[in-house]
Amino acid sequence: MPVCVAASKAEDPAIMRVRGGREFMARLWRILKAAVSGFMDNDALSRGAAIAFYAATSLAPVLLIVVAIAGLVFGQDAARGAISEELGQLLGPTGGDFIKSILERSSDPGSGIFATIIGIGTVLITASGVFGEMHTALNMTFKAKPSDEPISALLRTRAASLGLVAALGFMLVVSLAASAALSALGQVFQGFFAGKILLAVLNAVVSLAIFTLLFTAIYKVLPDTPIPWRDLMRGAFVTAVLFTIGKSLIGIYLGRAAPSSPYGAAGALIVLMFWTYYSAVIFLFGAELTKAVADGRAPAGEDAKPLAH
């Protein structure tokens, strides 16, 4: 009889739920601990600074190509307006004016096909720096072996640079289409409080989905090692959540605190560097989380096996 009582207690659903919750929290703690440890061991803060510098210097040609791609569907004026509005919310008034000036210069009559071609060439030179640094950082995170053919690796990085910039243009198209759909829904639900809440939730979901797709593409394309899709999507989603939360908080801070005012004319560049640095740090921490999730699912003694060649 005592054996039967013990067995029944062991199979009690409430006890099983408590035990499962404890195991989940313990696993979550191990993943976070491993991610933070890898983040510090791989000197992610310094690498984030390098990525931020390259990203800031390649911003103008990247925006030129993104506007050209999205402009094929919605027109360049709509594409510029969407980018200016979105980045203005992220970077505050000073950074928003800086982005607007870049986009206005790209809208000159002489900046047609020729300017786009020049932009592509510039991206190959400048953006390869940011993607090259991201490529190196991700290889270090996922313990990927360096390529034995440096020329092919260089060409691959250049191709990945253009491919990811094109992906940004495609995601801008998706964002504009989603904004148009939400605007139409806004007309339907105008005057209804519940409708406003629904639109806010849908807007957050669409934004989160777009960022998840972007981080998924980067984590899949750049490292020199295959990453399981299950781990990839989880890591990209968590990174997108952190990025979205930080985007909102930093946007509020920059809109109210005006941290660029002591820097005078260089204030816009300071704000841009501040934002790109935060984005790079979140990107690298998301990669560490993805690695930790993959290692957490691996059998004992096979930590990096899912990510090895």
Secondary structure, DSSP 8 states (H G I E B T S, - for coil): -HHHHHHHHHT-HHHHHHHHHHHHHHHHHHHHHHHHHHHHHTTHHHHHHHHHHHHHHTHHHHHHHHHHHHHHHH-HHHHHHHHHHHHHHHHHHHHHHHHHHHHHHHTSTT-SHHHHHHHHHHHHHHHHHHHHHHHHHHHHHTT----S-HHHHHHHHHHHHHHHHHHHHHHHHHHHHHHHHHHHHHHHTTT-HHHHHHHHHHHHHHHHHHHHHHHHHHHHHSSSS---HHHHHHHHHHHHHHHHHHHHHHHHHHHHH-TTGGGGGGHHHHHHHHHHHHHHHHHHHHHHHHHHHHHHHS-TT-TTGGG--
